[in-house]
Amino acid sequence: MISTNDVKPGMALDLDDGIFQIVEYQHTKPGKGKAFVKMKLKNLLSGAVIERTFRADEPVQQAIIERRAHQYLYSDDLGYHFMDGETYAQLTLSPDQVASASGFLKEGDSILLAMYNGRAIGLDLPTSVVLAVTHAEPGVKGDRVSGATKPVTLETGLVVQVPLFVDAGDRVKVDTRSGAYITRV
């Protein structure tokens, strides 16, 4: 247990509603009355963001999130399969747990899994990944307006908007936070 006065953004809390990560934190001492703490919390399982107010110095349970390196093996009807890099134990995550990260997972890649009490609660992707372009329509001659883009399909099935000069077979760097094209590699 820790005090609400000692929490910081980025910490995880185990509350009655689930496991939450602190996004924003504001300690307020009004002129009249007792101090309170307003927090914006993100549910680590569902991704929902809520705001909650606590009394100053109220005890809350801190959740210790362990991040372990896992190798992405493959996906099938059961879900996404990962292997622990130290124990070689295999772990399967449902499509709901992987969610939008599936477009950035390539077989053999090393991924950090967030673990709480021995179970996986989420993925920590690197900020960018390099993926090969599998399908790209050719750029139309004369359509070279600055900033023009076209959709391409990457090896994971993800569709990204890229500049007209990118062709099938090229490798591109993609931002995993926004899904945006960064550069051609």
C-alpha positions in Angstrom: 0.0 0.0 0.0 1.2 3.5 -0.8 -0.3 6.9 -0.1 -2.0 8.9 -2.9 0.5 11.7 -2.0 3.4 9.4 -3.2 2.1 8.3 -6.6 3.5 9.5 -9.9 2.4 9.3 -13.5 3.3 6.0 -15.1 2.8 4.0 -11.8 0.2 1.2 -11.8 -2.5 0.8 -9.2 -4.5 -2.3 -8.3 -8.0 -0.9 -7.6 -11.4 -2.6 -7.1 -12.3 -1.9 -10.7 -9.1 -3.5 -12.1 -5.5 -2.6 -12.8 -4.9 1.0 -13.8 -1.9 3.1 -14.9 -1.7 6.7 -13.9 -1.8 9.0 -16.9 -2.2 12.4 -15.1 -2.0 13.3 -11.5 -3.0 16.6 -9.8 -2.8 17.3 -6.0 -5.2 20.1 -5.0 -5.5 22.0 -1.7 -8.6 24.2 -1.8 -8.7 27.2 0.5 -11.4 25.6 2.6 -11.6 21.9 3.3 -9.3 19.0 2.9 -6.8 18.3 0.1 -7.6 15.8 -2.6 -5.9 14.1 -5.5 -7.4 14.0 -9.1 -6.1 11.2 -11.3 -6.7 10.2 -14.9 -6.3 6.4 -15.0 -6.0 4.0 -17.9 -7.3 0.5 -17.5 -4.5 -1.8 -18.6 -6.9 -4.6 -19.6 -9.6 -2.7 -21.5 -7.8 0.5 -22.4 -10.6 2.7 -21.0 -9.5 6.0 -19.5 -11.4 7.2 -16.4 -11.0 10.1 -13.9 -11.1 9.5 -10.2 -10.7 11.6 -7.1 -9.1 10.4 -4.0 -8.6 12.0 -0.5 -5.0 13.2 0.1 -3.0 10.6 1.9 -5.5 7.8 1.1 -3.8 4.4 0.9 -4.0 2.6 -2.5 -2.6 -0.7 -3.6 0.4 -0.4 -6.0 0.5 -3.0 -8.8 4.0 -4.2 -9.6 4.1 -4.7 -13.4 6.9 -7.0 -14.6 8.1 -6.6 -18.2 9.5 -9.8 -19.7 11.1 -10.4 -23.1 9.1 -12.8 -25.2 9.5 -13.9 -28.8 6.5 -13.8 -31.0 6.1 -17.3 -32.6 2.8 -17.3 -34.7 -0.9 -16.8 -34.6 -3.7 -19.2 -35.2 -7.4 -19.8 -34.3 -6.5 -19.9 -30.6 -4.7 -16.6 -30.5 -1.2 -15.2 -30.6 1.6 -17.4 -29.3 4.7 -16.1 -27.5 7.7 -17.8 -26.0 9.5 -16.6 -22.8 13.2 -15.9 -23.6 14.4 -17.3 -20.3 12.2 -20.3 -19.5 11.1 -21.2 -23.0 7.5 -21.5 -21.7 4.9 -20.7 -24.3 2.0 -18.2 -23.7 -1.1 -17.6 -25.8 -2.8 -14.2 -25.8 -6.3 -13.7 -27.2 -6.9 -11.3 -30.1 -8.6 -8.9 -27.7 -5.4 -8.7 -25.6 -3.2 -8.1 -28.6 -5.8 -5.7 -30.2 -4.2 -3.2 -32.6 -0.6 -4.4 -32.0 -1.3 -7.4 -34.3 -0.4 -5.2 -37.3 3.1 -4.7 -36.0 3.9 -8.3 -34.9 6.3 -10.2 -37.2 7.2 -13.9 -36.5 10.5 -14.0 -34.6 10.4 -10.5 -33.2 11.2 -9.9 -29.6 8.4 -8.2 -27.6 8.1 -7.1 -24.0 5.0 -8.5 -22.3 3.6 -6.7 -19.3 2.9 -9.3 -16.6 1.0 -9.0 -13.4 0.6 -11.9 -10.9 2.0 -14.3 -13.5 -0.5 -13.4 -16.3 0.0 -11.2 -19.3 -2.0 -8.0 -19.3 -0.5 -6.2 -22.4 2.2 -5.7 -25.0 5.0 -3.1 -25.0 5.9 -2.6 -28.6 9.1 -0.7 -29.7 8.3 2.8 -30.9 8.9 1.8 -34.5 9.2 -1.4 -36.6 10.6 -2.1 -40.0 8.3 -4.1 -42.3 8.4 -5.1 -46.0 5.8 -3.8 -48.5 4.0 -6.7 -50.1 1.5 -4.8 -52.3 1.7 -1.3 -53.6 -0.2 0.3 -56.5 2.2 2.2 -58.9 2.3 5.9 -58.6 0.5 7.6 -61.5 2.8 9.6 -63.8 2.1 13.3 -63.3 0.7 12.7 -59.8 3.8 13.8 -58.1 2.3 16.6 -56.1 4.3 17.3 -53.0 2.9 15.3 -50.0 0.9 12.9 -52.1 0.4 9.5 -50.6 -1.0 6.1 -51.5 -2.0 3.0 -49.4 0.3 0.0 -49.3 -0.1 -3.4 -47.6 2.7 -4.5 -45.4 3.8 -8.1 -44.6 1.7 -8.2 -41.5 -1.5 -7.2 -43.4 -1.3 -3.6 -42.0 -2.3 -0.9 -44.5 -0.3 2.3 -44.3 -0.3 5.6 -46.2 3.2 6.2 -47.8 4.7 8.6 -50.3 4.2 7.7 -54.0 7.9 6.5 -54.5 7.5 3.5 -52.3 7.0 0.2 -54.2 6.4 -3.5 -53.5 9.5 -5.1 -52.0 10.7 -1.9 -50.2 11.1 -1.9 -46.5 9.6 0.9 -44.5 9.8 2.1 -40.9 6.4 2.5 -39.2 5.5 4.3 -35.9 3.7 1.7 -33.7 2.0 4.4 -31.6 0.2 6.1 -34.5 0.6 3.6 -37.4 2.2 6.3 -39.5 4.9 5.9 -42.1 8.3 7.3 -40.9 10.8 6.5 -43.6 12.0 4.0 -46.3 14.8 1.8 -45.1 
